[in-house]
Amino acid sequence: MRIELPRLGHEVTVCPDGRTAVRALERTAYDCVMVDLDMPGIGGLDVIREVRKVSPDTESVVITGKSSHESAVAAIREGVFDYLTKPCKLSEIQAVLERVRRRRSLTARLRALETRLRRAEGNSRLIGSSAALERVRQLIAKVAPSDSSVLVRGETGTGKELVARGLHAASRRAEGPFVAVNCGALPEQLIESELFGHRRGAFTGADEHRPGLFEVADGGTLFLDEIGELPRSLQPRLLRVLESGEIRRVGENSPITVDCRIICATHRSLETMAAAGEFRDDLLFRINTFEILLPPLRERLEDLPELVDSLVRLARPQLPPAVAVASDELLAALAEHPWKGNVRELANTIEYALVLCEQLPLSVEHLPDRLRRGGDSPASPAGGRKLGPPEAAARPLSLRELEMQAILEGLDRNGGNKARTAEQLGISLKTLYNKLHQLNDGREPGERLRQPA
């Protein structure tokens, strides 16, 4: 091996005994260690145990001339990568080392993907040190280790998904998947298939078997945002999953067992909906095992400086820690705003300010007009955005344009809060989503509406 393996592209270190091998592993990282069972000093399995302590990523391979069923079982229990018996050919050793190389390459890629995923998902930390937010953190710490269902309540934009991610990260399921779904954003005719999956041919367009989100979240956490928008017809099926852990794909008769924790969130009063017959009482009791109420931003304005600093540094990660990101005047102006859209509206405001700001700190002049004047723009009584070019005002607006203008003005008026906008306009949240999609579909690619999140 000392002579031949370098010719095949490997770097080889040969140790006369097990203790020397352990000392070598303490100094240098190796991809693989190959040991005999009987060696001077300490045996091969003892070396493998030490390898797992000092270099957990190093793979272990046993090569022995005294193979037995017992020694093979013992080696497997110690987590060895492979077990070879003497005499073995060089080609066999090379094949094992090639498999080691492939596994380590896949492990490295997996870690890189996990890192990218964590960055894409963003920080799951709740920003702020107010007493109200500390209370929320204490509740998360208490309930996270359990498997209890949790209902997160709070206005739109307060960070309910952050609470759900915090619960997942602090639970025993942290290594499992976290799957988030907005029940109000899914078309009613597809939500059953999305949640429970379907078999091929179950309905028109079902060209292949597809697992549902409950299956995707198996071993982890499923976050059902805007649970109040779940159709009444599907509520018994969700209750069945919570009680039995079984789901049934669309078009199949046999149930599938899943193991995922359910966390729900809503900005609506589910008790009022239940009294009106729009939400099942038994489902409400089942999802509300533990309740966490998120305070609106206007009730924790002392967190504004920390939130602004975090949002700016998230957008500009290379900023030195000592750089001031916002002036006192800007923070004072922000404290006067009602923040109907909560932290989500604040994030949009800071993004707007960063576009205008050429050099930090942010100042009042970088804020949108509605915040600088403490109200809506006089050029637009409702503070809304007008559709089409300026010359469009010279002609009567079509019914579709009037409808879209009302929607956009409502979103501006409510700080991007879609649920409140839909309620004021007298339409369902699903209808609002559909109208916004129609608006985007009718624009040129470079004119896509940037909808409030």
Sequence and secondary structure as in RCSB ss.txt:
>XXXX:A:sequence
MRIELPRLGHEVTVCPDGRTAVRALERTAYDCVMVDLDMPGIGGLDVIREVRKVSPDTESVVITGKSSHESAVAA
IREGVFDYLTKPCKLSEIQAVLERVRRRRSLTARLRALETRLRRAEGNSRLIGSSAALERVRQLIAKVAPSDSSV
LVRGETGTGKELVARGLHAASRRAEGPFVAVNCGALPEQLIESELFGHRRGAFTGADEHRPGLFEVADGGTLFLD
EIGELPRSLQPRLLRVLESGEIRRVGENSPITVDCRIICATHRSLETMAAAGEFRDDLLFRINTFEILLPPLRER
LEDLPELVDSLVRLARPQLPPAVAVASDELLAALAEHPWKGNVRELANTIEYALVLCEQLPLSVEHLPDRLRRGG
DSPASPAGGRKLGPPEAAARPLSLRELEMQAILEGLDRNGGNKARTAEQLGISLKTLYNKLHQLNDGREPGERLR
QPA
>XXXX:A:secstr
 TTTGGGGT      SSHHHHHHHHHHS  SEEEE SS SSS HHHHHHHHHHH TT EEEEEESS  HHHHHHH
HHTT SEEEESS  HHHHHHHHHHHHHHHHHHHHHHHHHHHHHHHH         HHHHHHHHHHHHHTTS   E
EEE  TTS HHHHHHHHHHTSTTTTS EEEEETTTS TTTHHHHHHEE TTSSTT  S EE HHHHTTTSEEEEE
SGGGS GGGHHHHHHHHHH EE  BT  S EE   EEEEEESS HHHHHHTTSS HHHHHHHTSEEEE   GGG 
GGGHHHHHHHHHHHH TT  TT   B HHHHHHHHTS  TTHHHHHHHHHHHHHHH SSSSB GGGS HHHHTTS
  TTSTT     S GGGGGS   HHHHHHHHHHHHHHHTTT HHHHHHHHT  HHHHHHHHHHHHHTS GGG   
   
